[in-house]
Amino acid sequence: MNKPVNPTELQLDDEGPLYVAQKKVYPQSVSGTFRRVKWGLMAFCLGVYYLLPFVRWNRGLGAPDQAVLVDLPNSRFYFFFIELWPQEVYYFTGLLIVAALTLFLMNAVGGRIWCGYLCPQTVWTDLFYAVERLIEGDRRERMRKDAARGTMKLERFAEIVLKHSIWLMIAWWTGGAWVLYFNDAPTLVKQLVTFQAPMIAYIWIAILTATTYVFAGFMREQVCTYMCPWPRIQAALTDEWALTVSYKYDRGEQRTSLKKANELKARGQSAGDCIDCYQCVAVCPTGIDIRNGAQLECIQCGLCIDACDNVMKKIGRETRLIGYDNDINIHRRKGGKAPVYRPVRPRTTVYALLIAGVGAIMLYALLTRTLLDINVLHDRNPVAVKLSDGSIRNAYTVRLLNKRGFDRVIAIDIDGPVNATVHVVGADSITQDRPMIVLGRDQTSELRLLVTAPAEGNPEKSIPVHFHVTDIGLGEVASATDNFVTP
């Protein structure tokens, strides 16, 4: 009989810790092509985010003139010349599909381009790092100052206070810029400064300030490694032809110091180009060694490429020991073959066609959408009434939507029972024989319609009835269908 096992005596096969404490990363500043690209994209992304709420767009008298506005009280979304209503939420679905497919395409062509250059976590973390370097110095100096925390002087204390103050200002403006998309920006800024803004605005600013400050100032690479699902998703979407930031071990190995490599070459022996300077590790914002191969933590920002290129230039060797490549080409070069790049292949072609297809559908729907709409709901109790003269009456609730920025005269017609008449309850019609009403600009109007069929030729069973509303000035027509039923 087996002896019962004491749970406290169980030993894990892996004796390492289940959770690893965060190890602070001290990225070193670097210059080069990819660093300039990142500076440029950072300036562009932050400029758009912070300044876009203040861009104006004339939509006519009485309409909001903010170019991009989410008008929740009036259930509208404005984007320059586009105005979307709640009924058109499918456009946002289309945008999400296009965004997802674009991520897939970027991943298939160049790996984690989004993570390395465009992700908000990357952009704001990079900005926070720039502030930290400006105030506290570069990598070695920051490491030295952190190591001497036990003997902190007034100057060091002032640096820390200044750094965190600037971080909080950036985080505060980040949260403040977000709420400006939901109200008129200049007006809301004035209200915020004078403490007259709605409480919900202050709450959201506080939430977004705190998250930006914590994520970009403290958690940094931890967000990318442990919180974000994309690194795990993209690994399932990539293929062997995707270009990723790679250490070209066919050139770099065997690693040795520059002095040792020169001695080996002087004796006619071969040596790898990597001189173990660790500059690629020093500049990495996630603190990994790219020479160890593909890793979950790598956001493929390209800074290690710049660092390695700078070293190669100094020692007179060919650049791009680290670069965008794949294992296929590394093995081809080892075999003496020329590298092959295939950005256009079935996977990328399918993604591009899907993006173009969804985009074309959205564009067609946007260009052909009607700015006049009608919805009809038949009364349920009673569904029909027989009047004293033998005629039959059905009642309907009709909702009209005018998506244009001006008032319109709308005529209401029906196509159904023979010689049927239409009466608008509680609304003054411009004419008696054909109901016409004024539909206000950019609004929804709900009407009650009574459709009466005379005794002669009354339908013996339910028949379709078509409602048509026509803009008298523009000739624009919208239609809806319901049923005319007998008692």
C-alpha positions, -999 to +999 in steps of 0.1 A: +000+000+000+014+034-010+023+057+018+003+090+018+022+119+004+027+150+026+020+180+004+046+200+022+072+175+010+064+178-027+093+192-047+090+210-080+111+197-109+121+232-116+136+247-085+136+282-099+112+309-086+076+309-099+077+347-102+107+367-111+112+401-095+116+430-120+151+438-128+155+475-136+167+482-171+190+511-179+189+516-217+218+536-231+212+564-256+221+556-292+221+573-325+214+559-359+187+553-385+162+534-364+166+559-335+158+588-359+128+569-372+116+564-336+121+601-328+101+611-359+072+587-353+071+597-316+068+634-326+042+626-351+021+603-329+022+626-299+016+657-320-015+642-335-028+629-301-022+662-282-032+687-309-060+670-329-088+681-305-080+717-313-083+714-350-115+731-363-138+720-391-168+742-403-200+722-404-224+751-406-243+772-381-251+755-348-231+724-355-199+715-335-168+728-353-143+704-337-127+682-364-127+650-343-154+648-316-172+620-298-205+638-289-220+613-264-249+635-253-261+638-289-250+603-299-227+615-327-192+609-339-176+636-360-144+630-380-138+660-403-165+658-430-178+624-417-207+623-392-217+589-378-249+581-360-255+552-335-272+532-363-239+533-382-218+515-356-208+490-382-183+515-395-163+511-363-166+473-367-150+477-401-123+499-388-114+473-361-113+446-387-090+467-409-068+476-379-064+439-370-056+429-406-031+457-408-014+444-377-013+409-392+002+423-424+029+443-406+038+412-386+040+391-417+063+416-434+085+430-406+076+414-373+065+435-344+066+469-362+037+481-341+053+472-308+087+487-317+075+520-332+038+528-328+024+512-297+014+539-271+032+520-244+064+521-265+060+558-274+053+571-239+080+549-223+105+562-248+095+597-239+099+590-202+133+575-209+143+607-227+133+628-197+152+605-174+184+607-195+181+645-197+179+649-160+199+620-145+224+613-173+230+582-195+231+546-185+263+544-165+256+576-146+220+565-137+233+531-125+259+548-104+234+571-088+209+543-081+237+523-065+244+552-041+209+557-029+219+551+007+240+584+006+215+605-013+224+642-014+202+672-020+212+675-056+202+639-063+169+644-044+162+675-066+169+654-097+144+628-086+117+653-078+122+671-111+121+639-131+089+627-115+073+662-117+079+662-155+066+626-158+034+636-139+030+667-162+033+645-193+009+619-178-016+646-168-016+661-202-020+627-217-052+621-196-063+657-203-059+653-241-081+622-240-111+639-225-108+667-250-121+643-277-154+641-259-162+678-256-153+711-273-116+713-265-111+751-259-143+752-238-133+722-217-098+735-212-112+767-198-136+748-175-108+725-163-086+755-154-114+773-136-126+741-119-160+742-136-157+711-157-179+680-151-166+657-123-164+628-148-138+648-167-116+651-136-121+614-128-110+602-162-080+626-162-069+612-129-073+576-141-054+581-173-027+602-155-021+574-130-020+546-156+004+566-179+026+575-150+028+539-137+030+521-170+056+544-187+075+554-156+077+521-136+063+490-153+078+498-187+089+465-203+068+445-178+037+457-196+050+444-230+062+411-215+034+401-191+003+423-197+001+426-235-013+396-254+001+406-288+036+391-284+019+357-279-006+362-307+019+374-333+041+343-327+012+322-340+007+345-370+043+348-382+061+326-407+096+317-416+098+345-442+089+374-419+118+398-413+126+403-377+155+420-358+180+392-359+216+386-349+234+372-380+253+344-363+267+332-396+288+364-395+292+370-358+304+336-345+328+327-330+327+358-308+359+371-295+375+404-285+387+428-311+423+422-301+419+385-302+401+386-335+430+407-350+455+382-338+436+353-352+433+370-386+470+378-386+477+341-383+453+334-411+425+320-389+389+330-390+370+350-363+335+362-361+326+399-364+310+401-330+335+414-305+313+409-274+310+447-267+275+442-253+264+475-268+233+457-283+223+447-247+231+482-232+207+500-255+178+474-254+147+489-236+138+454-224+173+444-213+177+413-235+206+399-255+194+397-291+223+373-298+204+346-280+178+345-308+141+353-309+127+362-275+092+371-263+106+403-246+120+417-279+098+445-292+120+448-323+126+485-320+158+483-340+180+502-314+204+472-312+209+476-349+220+512-345+243+503-316+260+474-335+263+495-367+281+522-347+306+497-333+311+480-367+319+514-383+345+522-356+364+489-361+361+490-399+338+461-404+306+457-424+275+470-408+242+452-402+256+423-381+223+428-364+195+437-388+161+427-402+165+392-415+153+356-410+168+322-404+162+312-440+187+338-452+211+331-424+213+295-435+215+304-471+245+326-465+262+299-444+257+277-475+273+303-498+240+313-513+226+348-518+198+359-494+162+359-507+135+383-495+099+376-501+077+405-488+051+395-514+039+359-508+005+342-503+001+353-466+009+390-472-012+390-504-042+376-486-039+402-458-035+430-483-065+419-504-087+415-472-077+451-461-085+464-496-118+445-497-130+456-463-118+492-470-136+493-503-168+480-488-166+506-460-158+534-486-187+523-508-211+522-479-200+557-468-202+573-502-236+557-510-252+560-476-285+578-474-288+609-452-325+604-449-339+573-431-372+559-420-381+532-395-417+519-391-432+500-361-468+487-363-491+491-333-496+458-315-527+466-295-549+468-314-533+458-346-563+470-366-595+489-361-627+487-381-645+520-382-683+526-383-683+533-420-666+499-427-631+513-433-601+498-417-574+517-398-539+507-389-516+528-367-478+530-370-450+547-351-426+562-377-392+575-369-375+598-394-338+606-394-324+637-410-286+634-411-281+667-430-271+700-413-303+719-425-341+716-421-359+696-448-395+695-460-405+658-461-435+644-480-450+611-468-465+586-492-477+550-489-481+522-514-505+495-502-543+494-498-563+509-527-573+546-521-558+545-486-553+578-468-525+589-444-530+611-414-501+624-392-514+626-355-505+657-336-484+673-364-494+702-388-491+691-424-483+716-451-509+700-474-540+680-467-539+654-495-502+645-491-488+649-456-457+671-455-438+681-425-406+700-416-379+677-404-353+695-383-316+694-391-294+666-377-321+651-356-346+623-352-383+629-353-410+604-342-445+605-357-477+586-353-493+577-386-529+565-392-534+546-425-571+541-434-584+519-462-620+526-474-648+500-471-648+496-509-620+472-519-609+465-483-582+439-482-594+405-469-560+396-455-528+413-446-509+429-474-476+448-475-476+485-472-446+506-483-438+539-467-419+565-487-405+598-474-393+623-500-372+654-495-391+679-516-361+700-523-334+674-530-356+646-542-339+622-518-361+592-509-361+567-481-385+537-478-396+511-453-421+482-455-446+469-430-480+451-432-515+464-433-537+439-415-575+434-412-593+429-378 
